[in-house]
Amino acid sequence: MLCIIDEFTREALAIRVARRLNSTEVIAALCDLFILRGIPAYIRSDNGPEFIAVALREWIAAVGAKTAYIEPGSPWENGYVESFNGKLRDELLNGEVFYTLTEAKIVIEAWRRHYNTVRPHSPLGYKPPAPEVISWPASRPLVEKPMLN
């Protein structure tokens, strides 16, 4: 599982579920997010084989981002992701048995959406990190109409 978290907003941007992830799958996941959200200044990650692969390092440099690897055995350097992984494990994974990879992808994506749009987060004043994903289209008209006096 590849979990991608925005450290500023605490939003879970993506969770890629697969039996095995390599640098190509990581690049695809990051590419999708960069297209939607723009290129971040830094990408923080552990030193797993998919993150230290030459192809991934070259791609990250080519798009203009920088890497911030955490030291092996230093989970406190990646606190937001470690906290997220603990919540994912406690709130979902420990209570589920997945019979297929497809089932795992669907259930985990549903949990990610709930985490972002409904679940309260104490560091954010007990608000979800991305409630505007649900409320924005309904709260603002697509075309501004002039006011008549």
C-alpha positions in Angstrom: 0.0 0.0 0.0 1.3 3.5 -0.9 -0.2 6.3 1.2 0.3 9.8 0.0 -0.5 12.5 2.6 -0.4 16.3 2.3 1.5 17.3 5.4 0.0 20.8 5.5 -3.7 20.0 5.2 -3.4 16.4 6.6 -5.5 15.2 3.6 -4.9 11.7 2.4 -4.4 12.4 -1.3 -4.1 8.8 -2.4 -3.8 5.3 -1.2 -2.6 2.9 -3.9 -3.4 -0.7 -3.1 -1.4 -3.5 -4.8 0.3 -6.7 -4.1 3.6 -5.1 -5.0 4.5 -1.5 -5.9 7.5 -0.5 -7.9 8.9 2.9 -8.9 6.8 3.0 -12.0 3.6 2.7 -10.0 4.8 5.4 -7.5 5.6 7.7 -10.5 2.1 7.1 -11.9 0.5 7.9 -8.5 2.6 11.1 -8.1 2.0 12.1 -11.7 -1.8 11.9 -11.2 -1.5 14.1 -8.1 0.9 16.6 -9.7 -1.5 17.1 -12.6 -4.4 17.7 -10.2 -2.7 19.7 -7.5 0.6 21.0 -8.8 4.1 20.0 -8.0 5.1 20.2 -4.4 8.4 21.7 -3.2 9.4 18.5 -1.4 8.4 14.8 -1.4 9.1 13.2 2.0 9.5 9.4 2.0 11.2 6.5 3.5 14.2 4.8 1.9 12.2 1.9 0.5 13.4 0.4 -2.8 10.7 2.0 -4.8 11.7 5.4 -3.5 15.4 5.2 -4.0 15.1 3.8 -7.5 17.0 5.8 -10.0 14.0 6.2 -12.3 11.9 7.8 -9.5 14.8 10.1 -8.3 15.3 11.3 -11.9 11.6 11.9 -12.5 11.2 13.9 -9.3 14.2 16.0 -10.2 12.9 16.5 -13.8 9.6 17.8 -12.6 11.3 20.3 -10.2 10.5 18.8 -6.8 13.1 17.8 -4.2 13.3 14.7 -2.0 13.4 14.6 1.7 14.2 11.1 2.7 13.8 10.0 6.3 16.6 8.1 8.0 16.1 4.3 8.3 14.6 3.5 11.8 13.5 7.1 12.3 9.7 7.1 12.0 9.4 10.4 14.0 10.8 12.2 10.9 7.7 11.2 9.1 5.1 11.8 11.8 2.1 12.7 9.7 2.3 9.5 7.6 3.1 7.3 10.7 0.1 8.8 12.4 -2.1 8.3 9.3 -0.9 4.7 8.9 -1.8 4.0 12.6 -5.3 5.4 12.1 -5.7 3.4 8.9 -4.6 0.2 10.7 -6.7 0.8 13.8 -9.9 2.1 12.1 -10.0 -0.1 9.1 -7.3 -2.8 8.4 -7.5 -4.5 11.8 -11.2 -5.1 11.5 -11.4 -6.2 7.8 -10.7 -9.4 5.9 -10.2 -8.7 2.2 -11.0 -11.6 0.0 -9.8 -9.9 -3.2 -7.5 -7.1 -4.2 -10.5 -5.3 -5.9 -12.5 -5.5 -2.6 -9.5 -4.0 -0.7 -9.2 -1.2 -3.2 -12.9 -0.3 -3.0 -13.1 -0.5 0.8 -9.8 1.4 1.4 -10.8 4.2 -1.0 -14.2 4.6 0.7 -12.4 4.9 4.0 -9.9 7.5 2.5 -12.9 9.6 1.4 -14.5 9.3 4.8 -11.2 10.2 6.4 -10.9 13.4 4.3 -14.5 14.6 4.3 -16.3 13.4 7.4 -13.9 12.2 10.1 -12.9 14.9 12.6 -9.2 15.6 13.2 -8.2 17.1 16.5 -5.2 19.1 15.1 -7.7 20.8 12.7 -10.1 21.8 15.4 -12.2 18.6 15.0 -12.9 19.3 11.3 -12.1 17.1 8.4 -9.1 18.1 6.2 -11.1 18.4 3.0 -14.8 19.2 3.6 -14.8 21.5 0.6 -14.6 18.5 -1.6 -18.2 17.9 -0.8 -19.6 21.4 -0.2 -17.9 23.6 -2.8 -19.9 22.7 -5.9 -23.2 23.2 -4.0 -22.2 26.4 -2.3 -21.1 28.5 -5.3 -22.8 29.1 -8.6 -20.9 28.2 -11.7 -21.8 31.5 -13.5 -21.9 34.8 -11.6 -25.2 36.6 -12.3 -25.2 40.4 -12.0 -27.2 41.8 -9.2 -30.1 44.0 -10.1 -30.8 47.0 -8.0 
